[in-house]
């Protein structure tokens, strides 16, 4: 009875997971039907959001989501790879476990606490110190132009960096630890230094896993709502500067859903949720395709 029972329980668990995903997708897309009938695909390119005039569009929120998550990933990825390399290849054994535990604890901090820290500490520091410094040096770049602010895309991106960093670091560290020891020893036997061994063995072999870790971090950054809501400023419009207030798909849903005053507004928020769900699905599919391609490429060498 053991094998059939295990097969049945495993199959049931997989079916339940699929059913939950399908049910969530059905509710989100079904409840967004009124907004889709009213605005169609033009909802994606429109940037208005005026509940009084029943005029809604998602372009500003899609832009804010993409920019904040993209900046967070650009900052978090090299930091995560550097931390993972240090913990697996360079750090003394007596400090590897404590440092790894402290990095992993970043993922355990509630997002609302990070948001409060962003309001009290990060926001004033961005407005009074960091953003003026960036503006004085890189103000000729549109990303760092405009007036400084305690709320905006830059503080949101920093918060998302802190939230994505432990996920990318943890997965990348596990990937580095699976690199066969004989490959490393072979590189040393050929006269490679430790840096050359990491550059020619550890990083190339781990490339598919690193991509998967980065995609997991991207999914975390795209879907975060509470902490971003507290620091992003709830601004509308598409602007190049990272200093101004903005908003994301998840943040707009979290901030307005409970207080929605009309059925069309509620449906429009579900439409935002449908777009967010589609983005998450696209990210996961792209990650699997990239990992599969890199794995096949590495195996063919």
C-alpha positions in Angstrom: 0.0 0.0 0.0 2.9 2.3 0.5 3.8 3.1 -3.1 0.2 3.6 -4.4 -0.6 5.8 -1.3 2.5 7.9 -1.8 1.7 8.3 -5.5 -1.9 9.3 -4.7 -0.9 11.8 -2.0 1.8 13.4 -4.2 -0.6 13.6 -7.1 -3.3 15.2 -4.9 -0.8 17.7 -3.6 0.2 18.7 -7.1 -3.4 18.9 -8.2 -4.3 21.1 -5.2 -1.5 23.5 -6.1 -2.6 23.7 -9.7 -6.3 24.2 -8.6 -5.3 27.1 -6.3 -3.4 28.8 -9.1 -6.3 28.4 -11.5 -8.8 29.6 -9.0 -6.8 32.7 -8.2 -6.4 33.5 -11.9 -10.1 32.9 -12.6 -11.2 35.3 -9.8 -8.7 38.0 -10.8 -9.5 37.9 -14.5 -13.3 37.5 -14.0 -13.5 40.4 -11.6 -11.5 42.6 -14.0 -14.1 42.0 -16.7 -16.0 45.3 -16.2 -12.8 47.4 -16.5 -11.7 45.4 -19.6 -15.1 45.9 -21.2 -14.9 49.6 -20.5 -11.3 50.3 -21.4 -10.0 47.3 -23.3 -6.3 47.0 -23.9 -6.1 50.7 -23.9 -6.1 50.4 -20.1 -2.4 49.3 -20.3 -1.2 52.4 -22.2 -3.4 55.0 -20.4 -1.9 56.8 -17.5 -5.0 58.5 -15.9 -6.3 57.4 -12.6 -9.3 59.5 -11.6 -12.0 57.7 -9.6 -14.2 60.8 -9.7 -14.3 60.8 -13.5 -14.1 57.0 -13.8 -11.0 57.3 -15.9 -8.4 54.7 -15.2 -5.1 53.4 -16.7 -2.2 51.3 -15.7 0.8 52.8 -17.6 2.1 54.8 -14.6 2.0 51.7 -12.4 3.5 49.4 -14.9 6.4 51.9 -15.3 6.8 52.3 -11.6 6.9 48.5 -11.1 9.4 47.9 -13.9 11.8 50.7 -12.8 11.7 50.1 -9.1 12.2 46.3 -9.6 14.8 46.8 -12.2 16.9 49.2 -10.2 16.6 46.9 -7.2 17.8 43.9 -9.2 20.7 45.9 -10.7 21.9 46.8 -7.2 21.1 43.5 -5.5 22.5 41.0 -8.0 26.2 42.0 -7.8 26.0 42.3 -4.1 24.3 38.9 -3.7 26.9 37.2 -6.0 29.8 38.9 -4.0 28.3 37.8 -0.7 27.7 34.3 -1.9 31.3 34.0 -3.3 32.7 35.3 0.0 30.7 32.9 2.1 31.5 29.8 0.0 35.1 30.5 -1.2 36.8 33.2 0.9 35.3 33.5 4.4 37.0 31.6 7.3 34.9 28.7 8.4 34.2 30.2 11.9 32.4 33.2 10.5 30.6 31.6 7.5 27.6 30.3 9.4 27.0 33.5 11.5 27.3 35.8 8.5 25.0 33.5 6.4 22.5 33.4 9.2 22.5 37.2 9.5 22.0 37.6 5.7 19.1 35.1 5.7 17.5 37.0 8.6 16.9 40.0 6.3 14.2 37.9 4.6 12.5 37.4 8.0 12.0 41.1 8.6 8.3 42.0 8.1 7.9 44.3 5.1 5.9 46.8 7.2 8.9 47.2 9.5 11.1 47.8 6.5 8.6 50.4 5.3 8.6 52.1 8.7 12.4 52.2 8.6 12.2 53.6 5.1 9.9 56.4 6.3 11.9 57.3 9.4 15.5 56.7 8.4 15.9 56.1 4.7 13.6 58.8 3.4 15.3 61.7 5.2 18.7 60.3 4.3 17.7 60.1 0.7 16.3 63.7 0.6 19.1 65.4 2.6 22.2 63.4 1.7 22.1 60.6 -0.9 20.0 62.2 -3.6 21.7 65.6 -3.4 25.1 63.8 -3.8 23.8 61.8 -6.7 22.4 64.9 -8.3 25.6 66.9 -7.9 27.7 64.2 -9.6 25.2 62.6 -12.0 22.6 65.3 -12.4 23.2 65.5 -16.2 21.6 62.0 -16.4 17.8 62.2 -16.5 17.6 59.4 -13.9 19.2 61.7 -11.3 17.7 65.0 -12.3 14.9 66.9 -10.6 14.3 68.0 -7.0 15.0 65.6 -4.1 12.3 64.0 -2.1 11.9 61.6 0.9 9.3 59.6 -1.1 9.8 58.3 -4.6 11.2 55.6 -6.8 14.7 55.7 -5.3 13.7 54.9 -1.7 11.3 52.2 -3.0 14.1 50.6 -5.1 16.4 50.6 -2.0 13.7 48.9 0.1 13.2 46.3 -2.7 17.0 45.8 -2.9 17.0 44.9 0.8 14.1 42.5 0.4 15.5 40.8 -2.7 19.1 40.5 -1.5 18.7 37.6 1.0 16.7 35.6 -1.5 19.2 36.0 -4.3 22.1 35.5 -1.9 20.7 32.3 -0.4 20.0 30.6 -3.7 23.3 31.7 -5.2 25.2 30.4 -2.2 23.5 27.0 -2.5 24.3 26.9 -6.2 28.0 27.7 -5.5 28.2 24.9 -2.9 27.1 22.4 -5.5 30.0 23.1 -7.9 32.0 19.8 -8.0 35.2 20.0 -5.9 37.2 18.2 -8.6 36.6 21.1 -11.0 38.0 23.5 -8.5 41.0 21.3 -7.7 41.7 20.8 -11.4 41.8 24.6 -11.8 44.2 24.9 -8.9 46.3 22.1 -10.4 46.7 24.0 -13.6 48.1 27.0 -11.7 44.9 29.1 -11.4 44.7 31.6 -8.5 41.6 31.6 -6.3 40.1 34.5 -8.3 40.8 32.7 -11.6 39.2 29.6 -10.3 36.1 31.4 -9.3 36.0 33.3 -12.7 36.6 30.2 -14.9 34.9 27.5 -12.9 32.5 28.6 -10.2 30.7 31.4 -12.1 30.3 29.6 -15.5 29.1 26.3 -13.9 26.7 28.2 -11.7 25.3 30.5 -14.4 21.9 28.7 -14.7 21.4 28.8 -11.0 22.4 32.4 -10.7 19.8 33.3 -13.4 17.2 31.4 -11.4 18.1 33.2 -8.2 17.9 36.6 -9.9 14.5 35.7 -11.3 13.3 34.7 -7.9 14.5 38.1 -6.6 12.7 39.8 -9.5 9.4 38.1 -8.6 9.8 39.2 -5.0 10.5 42.8 -6.1 7.6 42.9 -8.5 5.0 41.7 -6.1 5.9 43.6 -3.0 3.2 46.0 -1.8 3.2 47.2 1.8 6.8 48.4 2.1 6.7 50.1 -1.3 3.4 51.8 -0.5 4.9 53.4 2.5 7.9 55.0 0.7 7.0 55.4 -3.0 4.7 58.5 -2.6 1.7 57.3 -4.7 2.5 59.6 -7.6 1.1 59.4 -11.1 2.8 59.9 -14.4 5.8 58.6 -16.2 9.0 60.5 -15.6 12.7 59.7 -16.0 13.9 60.9 -12.6 14.1 58.4 -9.8 13.7 61.2 -7.2 10.0 61.9 -7.8 7.0 60.1 -6.3 5.6 57.2 -8.2 3.5 54.1 -7.7 3.5 50.4 -8.6 0.8 47.9 -9.5 0.9 46.1 -6.1 1.2 49.3 -4.2 -1.9 50.9 -5.9 -4.0 47.7 -5.2 -2.9 47.6 -1.6 -3.6 51.3 -0.9 -7.0 51.6 -2.6 -8.8 48.3 -2.7 -10.4 48.4 0.7 -11.6 52.0 0.2 -12.9 51.5 -3.4 -16.0 53.6 -3.9 -17.3 52.2 -7.1 -17.6 48.9 -9.0 -15.6 50.2 -11.9 -12.7 51.3 -9.5 -12.8 47.8 -7.9 -12.7 46.1 -11.3 -9.9 48.4 -12.4 -7.9 47.3 -9.4 -8.5 43.7 -10.4 -7.3 44.6 -13.8 -4.1 45.8 -12.2 -3.9 42.5 -10.4 -4.4 40.6 -13.7 -1.5 42.6 -15.3 0.6 41.9 -12.2 -0.2 38.2 -12.4 0.6 38.1 -16.1 4.0 39.8 -15.4 4.8 37.2 -12.7 3.9 34.4 -15.1 6.0 35.9 -17.9 9.0 36.3 -15.5 8.7 32.6 -14.4 8.4 31.4 -18.0 11.3 33.5 -19.1 13.4 32.2 -16.2 12.7 28.6 -17.0 13.5 29.1 -20.7 16.8 30.9 -19.9 17.8 28.3 -17.3 17.0 25.5 -19.7 19.0 27.1 -22.5 22.0 27.8 -20.3 21.9 24.3 -18.9 21.9 22.8 -22.4 24.7 25.1 -23.5 26.8 24.2 -20.5 26.2 20.4 -21.0 27.2 20.6 -24.6 30.6 22.0 -23.8 
